[in-house]
Amino acid sequence: MTVILKNANIFTADRDGAFTGALAYEGNSIVYAGEDDPEKWGAVAGDAVTTIDLKGKTVMPGFVDSHVHPGWVAKSKWHIKLPMFEEKEDLLVFVKDYAEKHPKEECPFLYFEYYPTNMFGTDGPKKEWLDEAVRDRPCLCQDFGDHMHWVNSKMLELMAVDASTPDPVPGLEMFVRDRDGNPTGWVKEYAWTRFADNMYDKLGWRPPEEIDDCALAPVLDFFTRSGVTALFDAMIESDQHIETLKVLDDRGDLKLYYDAAVRFWSYEDLPEKIQVLKDYREKYSSRHINCKL
């Protein structure tokens, strides 16, 4: 079956003619892109044809998202969205008010996202500032870039992170410290996650972070509805994550091309991650899924 899009404003990305009036496709292949002339597109259409009059609407090629984390989005449904604040004081008022309305029995761990990365200077945010808003439980604020975190003193205490705690990856995944080596409350990359189990054990609680089809499918559906036809997932979260992608693909619910990366943190763990990558490729590669390092 050939489908004809006519009476359209089709962006081709061709330097010689960025826009054209008609397009014909059959299955996964474009068989015509040119003038909106029945004689021209009719020559490739054959007998089985569906014609759609777009009445001047614009058609764009599919978008490619070159760096995204669908797994993180799926796991973050329980996070608390911060309004768009420009001042630290306004942010702290919101955090304090939310904590008062949602006691620790309801929210044992307060995880807010996002604060403007440029809200603080080169020394970053301080735990003492966040302590003013929340003292009775761990509290974290994540920055817009997803690579910086601001935690309160209670969270550092429950994670058992202090001056003697080594940074997971010095210079990259680390706790910013004062002159005496004490963590200031500013955390770079996801260093805090290496110690999160200490905190969860003491709280007797775990976040709802399953990456199953019920959690991941709505995220991928959002991308598809937004015109994304291919994406690069910058880090596969777990075996369950890649297994879920294969489940969705096998039942026809993965509507985009999915390049998935295996993350390594240092040269020491590189051999292990290469083997994980090989295993993923062997088990889960398909027309839509490709695994990379």
C-alpha positions in Angstrom: 0.0 0.0 0.0 1.4 3.4 -1.1 0.4 6.4 0.9 0.4 9.8 -0.7 0.7 13.0 1.3 -0.4 15.9 -1.0 -1.2 19.6 -0.7 1.5 19.7 2.0 4.5 21.8 3.0 7.1 19.1 3.4 10.5 19.9 4.7 13.0 17.6 2.9 16.3 19.0 4.3 17.6 18.9 0.7 19.8 21.9 0.0 18.5 22.3 -3.5 14.9 22.5 -2.4 14.1 22.4 1.3 10.4 22.2 0.9 8.2 20.3 -1.5 4.4 19.7 -1.9 4.0 15.9 -2.0 5.5 12.7 -0.6 4.8 9.1 -1.2 5.8 6.2 1.1 5.4 2.5 1.0 6.1 0.5 4.2 9.3 1.9 5.6 10.5 3.5 2.4 9.9 6.9 0.8 9.3 6.4 -2.9 8.6 10.0 -3.9 9.2 13.5 -2.7 8.5 16.3 -5.1 5.9 18.5 -6.7 2.3 18.0 -5.8 1.5 16.7 -9.3 -0.7 13.5 -9.6 1.0 12.6 -12.9 4.4 12.5 -11.1 3.5 10.9 -7.8 1.0 8.7 -9.6 3.8 7.1 -11.6 5.2 5.4 -8.4 1.9 4.9 -6.6 0.5 1.8 -8.4 -3.1 0.7 -7.9 -3.2 0.3 -4.1 -2.9 3.8 -2.9 -4.2 6.0 0.0 -4.2 9.7 -0.6 -4.1 12.2 2.4 -4.8 15.9 1.8 -2.9 17.8 4.4 -4.4 21.1 3.4 -1.1 23.0 3.6 0.1 21.5 6.9 3.9 21.1 7.4 5.6 17.7 7.5 9.0 17.4 9.2 11.4 14.5 9.2 11.5 12.6 12.5 13.5 14.1 15.3 16.6 12.4 16.7 17.2 12.9 20.4 20.9 12.5 20.8 21.1 12.2 24.6 18.2 11.3 26.8 17.5 9.0 29.8 14.1 7.4 29.4 14.9 5.0 32.3 15.5 7.8 34.7 12.3 9.5 33.7 10.4 6.3 34.3 12.0 5.9 37.7 11.4 9.5 38.7 7.6 9.6 38.9 7.8 10.0 42.7 10.1 13.0 42.5 8.7 16.4 43.4 8.7 19.1 40.7 10.1 22.5 41.8 8.5 25.6 40.3 10.8 27.9 38.2 12.7 29.8 41.0 15.4 32.3 40.4 16.2 32.9 44.1 17.4 30.5 46.7 15.2 31.9 49.3 12.0 31.3 47.3 13.1 27.7 46.6 13.7 27.1 50.3 10.3 28.5 51.2 8.7 26.0 48.8 10.7 23.1 50.1 9.9 23.9 53.7 6.2 24.3 52.9 6.1 21.0 51.1 7.8 19.2 53.9 5.4 20.6 56.5 2.4 19.5 54.3 3.9 16.0 53.7 5.3 14.5 56.9 8.1 12.0 56.9 5.7 9.1 57.4 4.3 10.0 54.0 7.6 11.1 52.3 10.6 9.5 54.0 12.9 11.0 51.4 12.3 14.3 49.7 13.6 14.4 46.2 13.1 17.8 44.4 13.9 18.6 40.8 15.1 21.0 39.3 16.9 24.0 40.6 18.8 26.4 38.2 22.4 25.3 37.9 23.5 29.0 37.9 21.6 29.7 41.2 24.9 29.3 43.1 28.5 30.4 42.6 31.5 28.3 42.0 31.4 27.0 45.6 28.0 25.6 45.0 25.0 25.2 47.5 25.5 24.5 51.2 23.9 21.8 53.3 23.2 24.3 56.0 20.9 26.3 53.7 18.8 23.2 52.9 18.8 22.3 56.7 16.8 25.5 57.2 14.0 24.0 55.3 14.3 20.3 56.2 16.0 18.7 59.2 13.9 15.7 60.1 14.6 13.5 57.0 16.9 13.3 54.0 16.3 16.0 51.3 17.9 16.4 47.9 17.5 19.0 45.1 18.7 18.1 41.6 19.9 20.7 39.2 18.6 21.3 35.6 21.6 19.6 34.1 21.0 16.4 36.1 24.6 16.2 37.1 24.7 18.2 40.3 22.9 17.6 43.6 22.3 19.5 46.8 21.7 17.5 49.9 21.0 18.3 53.5 22.9 17.3 56.6 20.4 14.5 57.5 21.0 12.8 54.2 24.8 12.9 54.6 24.4 11.5 58.1 22.1 8.6 57.0 24.4 7.8 54.1 27.4 7.7 56.5 29.3 10.2 54.3 31.8 12.3 56.1 35.4 13.6 55.8 36.8 10.1 55.8 34.6 8.9 53.0 36.4 8.4 49.7 34.9 9.9 46.5 33.7 7.2 44.1 35.6 8.9 41.2 37.8 11.7 42.4 37.4 14.8 40.2 34.3 13.5 38.6 31.8 11.6 40.8 32.5 13.3 44.1 31.4 15.2 47.2 32.5 18.8 47.3 34.3 19.5 50.5 35.5 22.3 52.8 39.1 22.9 53.8 38.8 20.2 56.5 37.4 17.6 54.0 33.9 17.8 55.3 31.2 17.5 52.6 29.5 20.8 51.9 26.2 19.4 50.7 27.1 19.9 47.0 27.4 16.6 45.1 28.8 16.2 41.6 27.4 13.5 39.3 25.7 10.7 41.2 28.2 10.1 43.9 25.4 10.0 46.5 23.8 7.0 44.8 26.9 4.9 45.8 25.9 5.4 49.5 22.1 5.5 49.1 21.6 1.9 50.4 22.9 3.0 53.7 20.2 5.6 53.9 17.4 3.4 52.6 18.3 0.7 55.1 18.1 3.1 58.0 14.8 4.5 56.7 13.4 1.0 56.1 12.2 2.2 52.8 13.0 2.0 49.1 11.9 4.3 46.3 9.5 2.9 43.6 12.0 2.6 40.8 10.9 -0.5 38.8 11.6 -0.1 35.1 8.9 -2.3 33.7 6.7 -1.9 30.6 4.0 0.0 32.7 6.6 2.6 33.7 8.6 2.8 30.5 5.9 2.6 27.8 4.3 6.0 28.7 7.7 7.7 28.5 8.5 6.3 25.1 4.9 7.1 23.9 5.6 10.7 24.8 8.7 10.8 22.6 6.7 9.2 19.7 3.9 11.6 20.0 6.4 14.5 20.0 7.8 13.4 16.7 11.0 11.6 18.0 11.7 8.7 15.7 15.2 7.8 17.1 17.0 8.4 20.4 20.2 7.7 22.2 19.7 6.5 25.8 22.9 7.6 27.4 22.8 4.9 30.1 21.0 1.6 30.4 19.9 1.4 34.1 19.7 -2.3 34.6 19.1 -5.7 33.0 15.4 -5.1 33.7 15.6 -1.9 31.6 16.9 -3.5 28.5 14.7 -6.6 29.0 11.7 -4.3 29.1 12.7 -2.6 25.8 12.8 -6.0 24.1 9.4 -6.9 25.5 8.0 -3.7 24.1 9.7 -4.3 20.7 8.5 -7.9 20.5 4.9 -6.9 20.9 5.1 -4.0 18.5 5.0 -1.2 21.0 8.5 0.3 20.4 7.8 2.8 17.7 11.2 4.4 17.5 14.9 3.4 17.0 16.6 3.0 20.3 20.4 3.2 20.7 21.2 2.2 24.2 24.6 2.8 26.0 26.4 0.9 28.7 28.1 3.3 31.0 31.5 2.8 32.5 33.0 5.0 35.2 36.7 4.2 35.1 39.2 2.1 33.1 39.1 -0.5 35.9 35.5 -1.4 35.2 35.8 -1.1 31.4 36.5 -4.8 30.7 33.4 -5.7 32.7 31.2 -3.2 30.9 32.4 -4.4 27.5 31.3 -7.9 28.4 27.9 -6.5 29.5 27.6 -4.7 26.2 28.4 -7.9 24.3 25.8 -9.8 26.3 23.2 -7.1 25.7 23.9 -7.1 21.9 23.6 -10.9 21.7 20.3 -11.1 23.7 18.5 -7.9 22.8 19.6 -6.4 19.5 16.8 -6.0 16.9 15.8 -3.8 14.1 14.9 -1.1 16.7 17.4 -1.8 19.5 21.2 -1.3 19.3 23.5 -1.3 22.2 26.7 0.8 22.4 29.5 1.7 24.9 
